[in-house]
Amino acid sequence: MKKLFLYIDSMQFGGAQRVMNNLASYFVGRDYKVVLINDILPDSNAPEYDIDRRIKRYFLDSGNDGGQNKNLFRIKKLRKLVIAEQPDVILSFLGPPNIRMLVATLGLKCRKIVSVRNDPYKEYGDGIKRIVARMTFRFADGCVFQTKDAAAYFPEAVQKKSRIIVNPVNEKFYHVSWTGSNKEIAVVGRLQPQKNPLLALEAFKLIAPEFPEFKIVFYGDEELRDNIVAKGQEYGLEDRVIIYGKAADIENKLASSAIYVLSSDYEGMPNALMEAMAVGVPVISTDCPCGGPRFLIENSKQGILVPCGDVFAMASAMRMLLDNKEMSINIGKAAKKRANDFSNDVILKKWDDYFNEVIRR
């Protein structure tokens, strides 16, 4: 039985954490013994994904290790775990964990795979940070990117041993179909500056007089919640700007929405967009770096792409779909068909194949 280490900062709700949990659940049911490693201890105020009980779990932080030595402490503890457990493969997600894992495993025999989950210019930066990332990644035996644009950040030597593998989508999104029965524009995701939900709201303000029966609904939470409420009041749309927070049955919420909007300034491979496409909702997305939406969508066929930060283009796309039912139906059908390429089984099989390839190497 092969042993797999999975390393990420935490298992609190988030896109990368959700994919990590999917991988853990998939591989523990196959020919792998799975060990999950996190930096931080669970926090009752920050809900986590449910972890399969068959998965062994370690935490690098003890709760009182802070200050400038935190990174060194985590690296040392991770190295001890790798030496003690002797995994065949260790896979890490996200910027700091990737660097820590590669440093911690220097000279050790296990196969090392890192995965970039966001725009590397945001995750690793430029200048000296980019030099460190590019040099450190040379020690990896494999790298998983979600787009070619993300891979291009790294040198050719890293790209040659890499794979492009997008996120798997939970099967529940394929088991519902779009009805568009509610006059709602859905925005799904964390209400953070990266997601730029205020762009979607401002675009809605521009078309609101033309579609008085429609509302814009945010399924998410966090720091920009109050800003959205305040802007809704400022625009005189307080009764038409709704924030529900996280929804357990988001697939049904999407199925009944008229359209779905992603307004991010940058993304890796946007989970919420892929889920909306799997449902068959007509989608609008910013054409944001590092190329995830552009990889998923052929513009005007499987969705509509608009420039980042362009409120008028976003408003025009909303108007186009709300005005043209036939276009919405065709885009929704094409999106659902495209989503078959990133179903759970298809993507997890790609991970399995890549792990075995790296082990054989």
N, C-alpha and C positions, 0 to 999 in steps of 0.2 A: 504493500500500500504506500503510495507516494504521500509525502507530507508537504502541505502548503501553508506558508505564513502569509497572512494578509495584514498590512499595516496602514493605518490612517489615523488622523488626529483624534477623532471621536466617532461615535455612531449616532450623534444627534441629527435630527431631521435636516436633510440637505441632499442635493442631487448626487454628489459623489458618494456620500454615505449610503444612499439608497442602492446605487449600483454595486458598491462593495458588499452590502447585505445580500443582494441577489446572487452575486458570485459565491459568497460563503455558503448560502443555502444550496446552490446548485452543486458545488464541488463536494460538500459533505455527503451528498447523496450518491456520489460517484466514487471512483477509485482514489480518493484523497482523504487524508486525515487533516482537518482544517484547524488552524490556530489563528485567532484574531487578536491583534495587538493594537491598543489605543494609547494615546498620550495621556489623556485626562480621564479622571474618574467620572462615573455617571453623576448627573446633577438632576435632582428632582424638579428643578425649575426649567430644565431643557429636555423635553421628551426624546427618547431614543427609539430607533427601530427595534423590533422584536428579533432577538438573536436565537437561532436554532440551538436547542439545549445540547446537541451533540458537539458543538463547537467549543473548544477550549479557549479561554480568554485571559489575556494579561493586560495590565496597565503599567505604563512606564513611570507615571507620576505617582508619588505616595500621598500627595495632598499638601505637602509643606515644602516642596523643593522649588524654590523660585530664584529670582535674580538672574544675573548674567550667566550663571552656570547651568541653567535649565537645559539648554541644548546639549551640553557636554554630558550631563547626567543621563539624559534620554539615550544618547548614542551609546554610552557605556553599558546601560542596562539592556538595550536592544542587542548589543553584541554578545553579552552573556547569555541571553535567551537563545540566540541563533546557535551559539556553540553548544549549549546544553541540549537543545531540541533537534539539531541537525536536520533542518528542512531541506527538501529537494529544491523547492522554489520559494522565493519570497517576493511578493508583489506589493508595491506601495502606491498610494494615491496622494496627489496634491503636492504643492511646492516644497515646504519645509520637510514633511515626512520623506519625500523622495531623496532629498539631499542627505538627511540624517541616515536613512537606510543604506545608501551607497557608501557613506563614510564608515558606518558601523560594521559593514561586511567586507571591508578591504582585506584581501588575503584569505578569505574564507571560501570554502568550496561550493556552497550552495549557489544555485542560479538566481540571478537578481533581475527583476523586471520592474521598471518604473512606468507610471502612466500619468500623462499630462491631461488634466481635466478642464482646463480653462485656457484663456488666451495667455500664452507664455510671457508675453510682454507685461501682462498684469501679474502673473503668478511668480515670475522670476525677475522681471525688470530688464533694464538696459545697463550699459557700462560695466562696471566691475562685477555686478550681480550676474549679468549675462555670461561673462567670461567664466565665473565660478560654476554656473549651471552647465555650460557647454563642456567644460573640462570634467566635471563630476560625472556627467552622463556617459562619458566614455567607458566608465567602469561597469556600466550595466551590461547584462547579457541580452537584454531585450527592452524595447520601449514600445508603449502603446499610445498612439495619438488618436484624436477623434477627427482631425481634419488635416489635409495636406499643408494648409497655412501654418498650423501649429508645428508640424514636423520641420518646416522650412526654417524655423528659429534656430535649429540645432545643426551642427556640422554634418557633412555627408556620411562620415563614419558612424554616426548615431542613426541617421536615417536608414542606412543599409540594413541594420538589424531590427528595424521597427515594423510595426503593423498599424494600419488604420482600422480601428474597431469602434463603432459608435455604441451608444448606450443601449442596453436592452430595455424594452418596454413591457411592463406588466401585462399579462394576458387579459386582465379584466377590461382593459381599454379596447380590446378587439371584440369583446362580447357584447358591446352596445353599439347602436347605430344612431347617427345624427338625425334628429327630428326638427331642430330649430323652433320648437314650440313656444319658447319664451322669448320675449323681445328684450334680449339682454346681450351685451357685448362682454365677453368673459376675458379677464386678465388674471392669469394664474402664476403665482410665484412670490418669493419674498419681496416685501416692500422696502427695497434698498436702492441706493443710488445707482448701482450697476444695472438694475432692472429698469430704471427710469420710468416708473409707472405714471409719473406726472405728464410725460409725453402723450401717453394714451388718453389721459384725462383731458389735456388741452385740445387734442384732436377731436375728442368727443364734444367738447364745448363748441367747436366750430360747426359741427353738423347737427347739434342737438335741436335747434329750431326746425330743421327739416324733418326730424323723426321724433316728434314729441312723445310717442308711446314707448320709446326705448330708454333703457337704463344701462349704465356701465357698472359691472360688478367685479370687485377685486376679491379673489380667493387667495389670501395671504396675510401676512402680518409683519411686524417689526417696525423699524425706525421711522419710515415715512407715512405711517398710518395717519398721524395727526395732520401732517401737511396735506394729505389727500382730502381729509375731512374739511380742512380750512379752505382749500381751493374750491371744493364743491360748493361751499357756502358763498365764497367770493363770486363764483360764476352764476349764482342763483340756481344751482342744480342740486341742492342738498337732498331732495327727495328722489333724485335720479342717480346718485352716486352711492353705491352700496359696498360696504366692506364686510365680508362674512368670516374672514379668517380662514384657517385650513378646513377643508371639507373631506370627511372620510369617504364619501361617495362622489368624489370629484368627476369620475367618469360619467355619471348620470347628469351632473351639473353641466358638463361640457356638451353632452348629447342634446340637451334642451336649449343651449345657447344659440343665438343667431350666428355669431362669428366669434373667433378667438383672436386675441391680439398679443403679440410679444413685442415689447418696446425697448428692449435692452440696448445699452451702449456697447457691451461686449459680452460674449458667452464662450463656453467651450462647445459642447453639444447640448443644446437646450432640451432637457427632459420634458418640460411642460409642452413645448411645441410638438415634440414627437408623440406625446400622449394624445394631444388634440388631433393630430393627423390620423392616429390609429382609430380614434372615435369616428373620424370623418367630418369634423367641423371645418368649415371654410376658414382658412387661417391667413392672418396678416403678420409679417415679421419684419423687423429692421434687418437690413443686410449687414449685420454687425460682425466685427472680427471676433474670433479668428476663423470665420468662414462656415460655421455650423449651419445656419439657416440656408445659406447658398448651396451647401452640399445636399441638404434635405429636399429643397424646393426648386423645381424648375419654374421660374417666375411666370405668373399668370396661368399656370397649368395646375400645379399642386398647391398653390397658394400665391400670395402677393408679397413681394419684397419691396421695401421702401428704404431710402437712405437713413442712416442713424441721425436722430435728432431733428428730422424734417417733419414738423407738425402738419404742414400743409399736404405733404405726400401721404402721411398717415390718415389724415382726414379724408382725402380723396379716395384712398383705398377702402375705408369704412363706407363711404357713400356709395361706391361702386358695388360692393357686395350687398349692402342693404337694399339698394335700388333694383338689383338684378338677381332675381331668385334663380333663374336658370343657370347663370354663371356660378352662383354659390353652390348649387347642387353638383355641377360638373367638377368644380374645384374640390369639393368635399369627397366625391367618389375617387378622384385621382389621388388625393392625399391618403385616403384609406388604403388604396392599392399600393402606393409607395411605402406605406408603413409596414407592409409584409416583409420588407427587407431588413427591418430591425426588430422583428419579433423576438421574444425571450429565447426561444429554442435556437433560432438562427444565430443570434449574437453570442450566446453562451457556448455554443459549439465552436465558434471561432476562437474564443478564449481557450477552450480545452485543446484545440488543435495547436494553438500557438505555444501554450505551456509545454506540450509534448515535443514540439519542434525545438524549443529552447533547451529542454532537458537532453534531447538527443545530441545537440550541438556540444 
